[in-house]
Amino acid sequence: MRRSSARSWSVLLVFLLALTPVFDLHAAAKKKKRRRAPRYTVPSVGNPTEKDVAAGEDPAVRALAVQALGNWNGSVVVSEADTGRILTIVNQPQALSSGFKPCSTIKVAVGLGALEEGLITGDTTLKVARREEMNLTEAMARSNNPFFEILGKKMGFEKVSAYSRLLGFGELAGYLIDGEYPGTFPMSPPANGGVGRMSSFGEGIKVTPLQLAALMGAFANGGRLYYLQYPRTEEERASFRPRVKRHLPIQRWLPELRAGMEAAVVYGTARVSTASFSEGQMLGKTGTCGEDKAKLGWFASYGELPSGKKVSVVVLLRGGRSFSGSKAAQIAAEIYKGLADTHQLAGTAAAGSAPASNR
């Protein structure tokens, strides 16, 4: 009886030992499936104004932007939508650097391209999950990645590139601005995710806050893409004249695109309290992603003040895990609130003059 029991235990042990490598493989597979959270080493706080030169800027606008940004590691660009004049740049070294991944702000260009190519209308819905469909407004508001990956793949790399470049990506946004870079735009689909990831995250692209400020100005004024100008001296301010880079053929699709950017602020990724600027509007697109061991938080926007002035406000945060496009939108909302409540933008010497056109 004991021998029989011993044999039974021996057989059981051999069986269990044989299964041990299988269990180890399953455990290893599960560990591989667990994604490690990215490690962000760039600090979130600092002194963003340390190396700035405020000469020539609008002091009231700069004070509002500096206060809203605080000691966060980020930059702010505020410009006039109807002239292209830069009113302030907070953290000039970062804003004028070689550029950063645009994250989901690229979706504005992809949405425009898809509308123009006839792939969608404002009412078209796409299946983005097993039991979920959404239209362009919802996709812009929620910054839905699958929606824009589908559009990007349907358009193809060449067309996504063409519409992005039309809107100013990959070229200088400013007119004779010292130290400005044009960002970068790939010549072929990025190895990481191809055109789909490029269309949802901006993979392979480098964009600058100035480029997004100029683009938002064009959305605000109906399609005039101005060269941004940064007058720094009394002479430059006195001789300032708006310069049109080109007229964007976007008027037909502005209602659809604006609806998405407004929805982002009302209930989407840029949701803020509209009580802060109820007399005007703030519309924009957020972007959140990681790059070079830093978390990026973008908000590219425009708004209209009670005075009727239209401004672009672009906020870029670069640092740790807490940064996001939503946080950047909160900072922008504080700037709009300050502009609407306490400040009427100072007129320029050429406010009533016709813009010069550079073709």
Summary of the structure (lengths in Angstrom):
residues: 359
radius of gyration: 24.9
end to end distance: 100.4
largest distance: 108.6
contacts: 1251
relative contact order: 0.17
helix: 43%
strand: 20%
